Amino acid sequence: MPNSEEIKGNWNEFKGKLKQKFADLTDDDLLYAEGKEDEMWGNLQKKLGKTKKEILSLFE
């Protein structure tokens, strides 16, 4: 599972994979802002009905 540094470095790639897997995600859902990572993950968890660990496991 990728760590937060790997996610930051490859965010565009991760974002593309998430959008392919979950077509209802928007760019606003995937807006990565420094210091707001927890808020973004919380929003993704609500929208997808998955835990952060489940979402991150898509990138292994």
Distance bins in CASP14 RR format, pairs under 12 A and 6 or more apart:
PFRMAT RR
TARGET T0000
AUTHOR 0000-0000-0000
RMODE 2
METHOD distances of the structure
MODEL  1
1 7 0 0 0 0 1 0 0 0 0 0 0
1 14 0 0 0 0 0 1 0 0 0 0 0
1 51 0 0 0 0 0 1 0 0 0 0 0
1 52 0 0 0 0 1 0 0 0 0 0 0
1 53 1 0 0 1 0 0 0 0 0 0 0
1 54 0 0 0 0 0 1 0 0 0 0 0
1 55 0 0 0 0 1 0 0 0 0 0 0
1 56 1 0 1 0 0 0 0 0 0 0 0
1 57 1 0 0 1 0 0 0 0 0 0 0
1 58 0 0 0 0 1 0 0 0 0 0 0
1 59 1 0 0 1 0 0 0 0 0 0 0
1 60 1 0 1 0 0 0 0 0 0 0 0
2 8 0 0 0 0 1 0 0 0 0 0 0
2 9 0 0 0 0 1 0 0 0 0 0 0
2 10 1 0 0 1 0 0 0 0 0 0 0
2 11 0 0 0 0 0 1 0 0 0 0 0
2 13 0 0 0 0 0 1 0 0 0 0 0
2 14 1 0 0 1 0 0 0 0 0 0 0
2 17 0 0 0 0 0 1 0 0 0 0 0
2 52 0 0 0 0 0 1 0 0 0 0 0
2 53 0 0 0 0 0 1 0 0 0 0 0
2 55 0 0 0 0 0 1 0 0 0 0 0
2 56 1 0 0 1 0 0 0 0 0 0 0
2 57 0 0 0 0 1 0 0 0 0 0 0
2 58 0 0 0 0 1 0 0 0 0 0 0
2 59 1 0 1 0 0 0 0 0 0 0 0
2 60 1 0 0 1 0 0 0 0 0 0 0
3 9 0 0 0 0 0 1 0 0 0 0 0
3 10 0 0 0 0 0 1 0 0 0 0 0
3 37 0 0 0 0 0 1 0 0 0 0 0
3 56 0 0 0 0 1 0 0 0 0 0 0
3 59 0 0 0 0 0 1 0 0 0 0 0
4 10 0 0 0 0 0 1 0 0 0 0 0
4 11 0 0 0 0 0 1 0 0 0 0 0
4 14 0 0 0 0 0 1 0 0 0 0 0
4 32 0 0 0 0 0 1 0 0 0 0 0
4 34 0 0 0 0 0 1 0 0 0 0 0
4 35 0 0 0 0 0 1 0 0 0 0 0
4 37 1 0 0 1 0 0 0 0 0 0 0
4 38 0 0 0 0 0 1 0 0 0 0 0
4 40 0 0 0 0 0 1 0 0 0 0 0
4 41 0 0 0 0 0 1 0 0 0 0 0
4 52 0 0 0 0 0 1 0 0 0 0 0
4 56 0 0 0 0 1 0 0 0 0 0 0
5 11 0 0 0 0 0 1 0 0 0 0 0
5 37 0 0 0 0 0 1 0 0 0 0 0
6 13 0 0 0 0 0 1 0 0 0 0 0
6 14 0 0 0 0 1 0 0 0 0 0 0
6 56 0 0 0 0 1 0 0 0 0 0 0
6 59 0 0 0 0 1 0 0 0 0 0 0
6 60 0 0 0 0 0 1 0 0 0 0 0
7 13 0 0 0 0 1 0 0 0 0 0 0
7 14 1 0 0 1 0 0 0 0 0 0 0
7 15 0 0 0 0 1 0 0 0 0 0 0
7 17 0 0 0 0 0 1 0 0 0 0 0
7 18 0 0 0 0 0 1 0 0 0 0 0
7 30 0 0 0 0 0 1 0 0 0 0 0
7 32 0 0 0 0 1 0 0 0 0 0 0
7 37 0 0 0 0 1 0 0 0 0 0 0
7 40 0 0 0 0 0 1 0 0 0 0 0
7 41 0 0 0 0 1 0 0 0 0 0 0
7 44 0 0 0 0 0 1 0 0 0 0 0
7 52 0 0 0 0 0 1 0 0 0 0 0
7 55 0 0 0 0 0 1 0 0 0 0 0
7 56 1 0 0 1 0 0 0 0 0 0 0
7 58 0 0 0 0 0 1 0 0 0 0 0
7 59 0 0 0 0 1 0 0 0 0 0 0
8 14 0 0 0 0 1 0 0 0 0 0 0
8 15 0 0 0 0 0 1 0 0 0 0 0
8 32 1 0 0 1 0 0 0 0 0 0 0
8 33 0 0 0 0 0 1 0 0 0 0 0
8 34 0 0 0 0 1 0 0 0 0 0 0
8 35 0 0 0 0 0 1 0 0 0 0 0
8 37 0 0 0 0 1 0 0 0 0 0 0
8 40 0 0 0 0 0 1 0 0 0 0 0
9 15 0 0 0 0 0 1 0 0 0 0 0
9 32 0 0 0 0 1 0 0 0 0 0 0
10 16 0 0 0 0 0 1 0 0 0 0 0
10 17 0 0 0 0 1 0 0 0 0 0 0
10 18 0 0 0 0 0 1 0 0 0 0 0
10 32 0 0 0 0 0 1 0 0 0 0 0
10 56 0 0 0 0 0 1 0 0 0 0 0
10 59 0 0 0 0 1 0 0 0 0 0 0
11 17 0 0 0 0 0 1 0 0 0 0 0
11 18 0 0 0 0 0 1 0 0 0 0 0
11 30 0 0 0 0 1 0 0 0 0 0 0
11 31 0 0 0 0 0 1 0 0 0 0 0
11 32 1 0 1 0 0 0 0 0 0 0 0
11 33 0 0 0 0 0 1 0 0 0 0 0
11 34 0 0 0 0 0 1 0 0 0 0 0
11 37 0 0 0 0 0 1 0 0 0 0 0
11 40 0 0 0 0 0 1 0 0 0 0 0
11 59 0 0 0 0 0 1 0 0 0 0 0
12 18 0 0 0 0 0 1 0 0 0 0 0
12 19 0 0 0 0 0 1 0 0 0 0 0
12 27 0 0 0 0 0 1 0 0 0 0 0
12 30 0 0 0 0 1 0 0 0 0 0 0
12 32 0 0 0 0 1 0 0 0 0 0 0
13 19 0 0 0 0 0 1 0 0 0 0 0
13 20 0 0 0 0 0 1 0 0 0 0 0
13 30 0 0 0 0 0 1 0 0 0 0 0
13 58 0 0 0 0 0 1 0 0 0 0 0
13 59 0 0 0 0 1 0 0 0 0 0 0
14 20 0 0 0 0 0 1 0 0 0 0 0
14 21 0 0 0 0 0 1 0 0 0 0 0
14 25 0 0 0 0 0 1 0 0 0 0 0
14 30 0 0 0 0 1 0 0 0 0 0 0
14 32 0 0 0 0 1 0 0 0 0 0 0
14 40 0 0 0 0 0 1 0 0 0 0 0
14 44 0 0 0 0 0 1 0 0 0 0 0
14 55 0 0 0 0 1 0 0 0 0 0 0
14 56 0 0 0 0 1 0 0 0 0 0 0
14 58 0 0 0 0 1 0 0 0 0 0 0
14 59 1 0 0 1 0 0 0 0 0 0 0
14 60 0 0 0 0 0 1 0 0 0 0 0
15 21 0 0 0 0 0 1 0 0 0 0 0
15 22 0 0 0 0 0 1 0 0 0 0 0
15 25 0 0 0 0 1 0 0 0 0 0 0
15 26 0 0 0 0 0 1 0 0 0 0 0
15 27 0 0 0 0 1 0 0 0 0 0 0
15 28 0 0 0 0 0 1 0 0 0 0 0
15 29 0 0 0 0 1 0 0 0 0 0 0
15 30 1 0 1 0 0 0 0 0 0 0 0
15 31 0 0 0 0 1 0 0 0 0 0 0
15 32 1 0 0 1 0 0 0 0 0 0 0
15 40 0 0 0 0 0 1 0 0 0 0 0
15 44 0 0 0 0 0 1 0 0 0 0 0
15 55 0 0 0 0 0 1 0 0 0 0 0
15 58 0 0 0 0 0 1 0 0 0 0 0
15 59 0 0 0 0 0 1 0 0 0 0 0
16 22 0 0 0 0 0 1 0 0 0 0 0
16 23 0 0 0 0 0 1 0 0 0 0 0
16 25 0 0 0 0 1 0 0 0 0 0 0
16 27 0 0 0 0 0 1 0 0 0 0 0
16 29 0 0 0 0 0 1 0 0 0 0 0
16 30 0 0 0 0 1 0 0 0 0 0 0
16 58 0 0 0 0 0 1 0 0 0 0 0
16 59 0 0 0 0 0 1 0 0 0 0 0
17 25 0 0 0 0 0 1 0 0 0 0 0
17 30 0 0 0 0 0 1 0 0 0 0 0
17 55 0 0 0 0 0 1 0 0 0 0 0
17 56 0 0 0 0 0 1 0 0 0 0 0
17 57 0 0 0 0 0 1 0 0 0 0 0
17 58 1 0 0 1 0 0 0 0 0 0 0
17 59 1 0 0 1 0 0 0 0 0 0 0
17 60 0 0 0 0 0 1 0 0 0 0 0
18 24 0 0 0 0 0 1 0 0 0 0 0
18 25 1 0 1 0 0 0 0 0 0 0 0
18 26 0 0 0 0 0 1 0 0 0 0 0
18 27 0 0 0 0 0 1 0 0 0 0 0
18 29 0 0 0 0 1 0 0 0 0 0 0
18 30 1 0 0 1 0 0 0 0 0 0 0
18 32 0 0 0 0 0 1 0 0 0 0 0
18 40 0 0 0 0 0 1 0 0 0 0 0
18 41 0 0 0 0 0 1 0 0 0 0 0
18 44 1 0 0 1 0 0 0 0 0 0 0
18 47 0 0 0 0 0 1 0 0 0 0 0
18 48 0 0 0 0 1 0 0 0 0 0 0
18 50 0 0 0 0 0 1 0 0 0 0 0
18 54 0 0 0 0 0 1 0 0 0 0 0
18 55 1 0 0 1 0 0 0 0 0 0 0
18 56 0 0 0 0 0 1 0 0 0 0 0
18 58 1 0 0 1 0 0 0 0 0 0 0
18 59 0 0 0 0 1 0 0 0 0 0 0
19 25 1 0 1 0 0 0 0 0 0 0 0
19 26 0 0 0 0 1 0 0 0 0 0 0
19 27 0 0 0 0 1 0 0 0 0 0 0
19 28 0 0 0 0 0 1 0 0 0 0 0
19 29 0 0 0 0 1 0 0 0 0 0 0
19 30 1 0 0 1 0 0 0 0 0 0 0
19 44 0 0 0 0 0 1 0 0 0 0 0
19 48 0 0 0 0 0 1 0 0 0 0 0
19 58 0 0 0 0 0 1 0 0 0 0 0
20 30 0 0 0 0 0 1 0 0 0 0 0
20 58 0 0 0 0 0 1 0 0 0 0 0
21 30 0 0 0 0 0 1 0 0 0 0 0
21 44 0 0 0 0 0 1 0 0 0 0 0
21 48 0 0 0 0 1 0 0 0 0 0 0
21 50 0 0 0 0 0 1 0 0 0 0 0
21 54 0 0 0 0 0 1 0 0 0 0 0
21 55 0 0 0 0 1 0 0 0 0 0 0
21 57 0 0 0 0 0 1 0 0 0 0 0
21 58 1 0 0 1 0 0 0 0 0 0 0
21 59 0 0 0 0 0 1 0 0 0 0 0
22 29 0 0 0 0 1 0 0 0 0 0 0
22 30 0 0 0 0 1 0 0 0 0 0 0
22 44 0 0 0 0 1 0 0 0 0 0 0
22 47 0 0 0 0 1 0 0 0 0 0 0
22 48 1 0 1 0 0 0 0 0 0 0 0
22 49 0 0 0 0 0 1 0 0 0 0 0
22 50 0 0 0 0 1 0 0 0 0 0 0
22 54 0 0 0 0 0 1 0 0 0 0 0
22 55 0 0 0 0 1 0 0 0 0 0 0
22 58 0 0 0 0 1 0 0 0 0 0 0
23 29 0 0 0 0 0 1 0 0 0 0 0
23 47 0 0 0 0 0 1 0 0 0 0 0
23 48 0 0 0 0 0 1 0 0 0 0 0
24 30 0 0 0 0 0 1 0 0 0 0 0
24 44 0 0 0 0 0 1 0 0 0 0 0
24 47 1 0 0 1 0 0 0 0 0 0 0
24 48 0 0 0 0 1 0 0 0 0 0 0
24 49 0 0 0 0 0 1 0 0 0 0 0
25 31 0 0 0 0 0 1 0 0 0 0 0
25 40 0 0 0 0 0 1 0 0 0 0 0
25 43 0 0 0 0 0 1 0 0 0 0 0
25 44 1 0 0 1 0 0 0 0 0 0 0
25 46 0 0 0 0 0 1 0 0 0 0 0
25 47 1 0 0 1 0 0 0 0 0 0 0
25 48 1 0 0 1 0 0 0 0 0 0 0
25 50 0 0 0 0 0 1 0 0 0 0 0
25 55 0 0 0 0 0 1 0 0 0 0 0
26 43 0 0 0 0 0 1 0 0 0 0 0
26 44 0 0 0 0 0 1 0 0 0 0 0
26 47 0 0 0 0 1 0 0 0 0 0 0
27 40 0 0 0 0 0 1 0 0 0 0 0
28 40 0 0 0 0 0 1 0 0 0 0 0
28 43 0 0 0 0 1 0 0 0 0 0 0
28 44 0 0 0 0 0 1 0 0 0 0 0
28 47 0 0 0 0 0 1 0 0 0 0 0
29 39 0 0 0 0 0 1 0 0 0 0 0
29 40 0 0 0 0 1 0 0 0 0 0 0
29 41 0 0 0 0 0 1 0 0 0 0 0
29 42 0 0 0 0 0 1 0 0 0 0 0
29 43 1 0 0 1 0 0 0 0 0 0 0
29 44 1 0 0 1 0 0 0 0 0 0 0
29 45 0 0 0 0 0 1 0 0 0 0 0
29 46 0 0 0 0 1 0 0 0 0 0 0
29 47 1 0 0 1 0 0 0 0 0 0 0
29 48 0 0 0 0 1 0 0 0 0 0 0
29 55 0 0 0 0 0 1 0 0 0 0 0
30 37 0 0 0 0 0 1 0 0 0 0 0
30 40 1 0 0 1 0 0 0 0 0 0 0
30 41 0 0 0 0 0 1 0 0 0 0 0
30 43 0 0 0 0 1 0 0 0 0 0 0
30 44 1 0 0 1 0 0 0 0 0 0 0
30 47 0 0 0 0 0 1 0 0 0 0 0
30 48 0 0 0 0 0 1 0 0 0 0 0
30 55 0 0 0 0 0 1 0 0 0 0 0
31 37 0 0 0 0 0 1 0 0 0 0 0
31 39 0 0 0 0 1 0 0 0 0 0 0
31 40 1 0 0 1 0 0 0 0 0 0 0
31 41 0 0 0 0 0 1 0 0 0 0 0
31 43 0 0 0 0 1 0 0 0 0 0 0
31 44 0 0 0 0 0 1 0 0 0 0 0
32 38 0 0 0 0 0 1 0 0 0 0 0
32 39 0 0 0 0 0 1 0 0 0 0 0
32 40 1 0 0 1 0 0 0 0 0 0 0
32 41 0 0 0 0 0 1 0 0 0 0 0
32 43 0 0 0 0 0 1 0 0 0 0 0
32 44 0 0 0 0 0 1 0 0 0 0 0
33 39 0 0 0 0 1 0 0 0 0 0 0
33 40 1 0 0 1 0 0 0 0 0 0 0
33 41 0 0 0 0 0 1 0 0 0 0 0
33 43 0 0 0 0 0 1 0 0 0 0 0
34 40 0 0 0 0 0 1 0 0 0 0 0
35 41 0 0 0 0 0 1 0 0 0 0 0
36 42 0 0 0 0 0 1 0 0 0 0 0
36 43 0 0 0 0 1 0 0 0 0 0 0
37 43 0 0 0 0 0 1 0 0 0 0 0
37 44 0 0 0 0 0 1 0 0 0 0 0
37 52 0 0 0 0 1 0 0 0 0 0 0
38 44 0 0 0 0 0 1 0 0 0 0 0
38 45 0 0 0 0 0 1 0 0 0 0 0
38 52 0 0 0 0 1 0 0 0 0 0 0
39 45 0 0 0 0 0 1 0 0 0 0 0
39 46 0 0 0 0 0 1 0 0 0 0 0
40 46 0 0 0 0 0 1 0 0 0 0 0
40 47 0 0 0 0 0 1 0 0 0 0 0
40 52 0 0 0 0 0 1 0 0 0 0 0
40 55 0 0 0 0 0 1 0 0 0 0 0
41 47 0 0 0 0 0 1 0 0 0 0 0
41 48 0 0 0 0 0 1 0 0 0 0 0
41 50 0 0 0 0 0 1 0 0 0 0 0
41 51 0 0 0 0 1 0 0 0 0 0 0
41 52 1 0 1 0 0 0 0 0 0 0 0
41 53 0 0 0 0 0 1 0 0 0 0 0
41 54 0 0 0 0 0 1 0 0 0 0 0
41 55 1 0 0 1 0 0 0 0 0 0 0
41 56 0 0 0 0 1 0 0 0 0 0 0
42 48 0 0 0 0 1 0 0 0 0 0 0
42 49 0 0 0 0 0 1 0 0 0 0 0
42 50 0 0 0 0 0 1 0 0 0 0 0
42 51 0 0 0 0 1 0 0 0 0 0 0
42 52 1 0 0 1 0 0 0 0 0 0 0
42 55 0 0 0 0 1 0 0 0 0 0 0
43 49 0 0 0 0 0 1 0 0 0 0 0
43 52 0 0 0 0 0 1 0 0 0 0 0
43 55 0 0 0 0 0 1 0 0 0 0 0
44 50 1 0 0 1 0 0 0 0 0 0 0
44 51 0 0 0 0 1 0 0 0 0 0 0
44 52 1 0 0 1 0 0 0 0 0 0 0
44 54 0 0 0 0 0 1 0 0 0 0 0
44 55 1 0 0 1 0 0 0 0 0 0 0
44 56 0 0 0 0 0 1 0 0 0 0 0
44 58 0 0 0 0 0 1 0 0 0 0 0
45 51 1 0 0 1 0 0 0 0 0 0 0
45 52 1 0 0 1 0 0 0 0 0 0 0
45 53 0 0 0 0 1 0 0 0 0 0 0
45 54 0 0 0 0 1 0 0 0 0 0 0
45 55 1 0 0 1 0 0 0 0 0 0 0
45 56 0 0 0 0 0 1 0 0 0 0 0
46 52 0 0 0 0 0 1 0 0 0 0 0
46 55 0 0 0 0 0 1 0 0 0 0 0
47 55 0 0 0 0 0 1 0 0 0 0 0
48 54 0 0 0 0 1 0 0 0 0 0 0
48 55 1 0 0 1 0 0 0 0 0 0 0
48 56 0 0 0 0 0 1 0 0 0 0 0
48 58 0 0 0 0 0 1 0 0 0 0 0
49 55 0 0 0 0 1 0 0 0 0 0 0
50 56 0 0 0 0 1 0 0 0 0 0 0
50 57 0 0 0 0 1 0 0 0 0 0 0
50 58 0 0 0 0 1 0 0 0 0 0 0
51 57 0 0 0 0 1 0 0 0 0 0 0
51 58 0 0 0 0 0 1 0 0 0 0 0
52 58 0 0 0 0 0 1 0 0 0 0 0
52 59 0 0 0 0 0 1 0 0 0 0 0
53 59 0 0 0 0 0 1 0 0 0 0 0
53 60 0 0 0 0 0 1 0 0 0 0 0
54 60 0 0 0 0 0 1 0 0 0 0 0
END
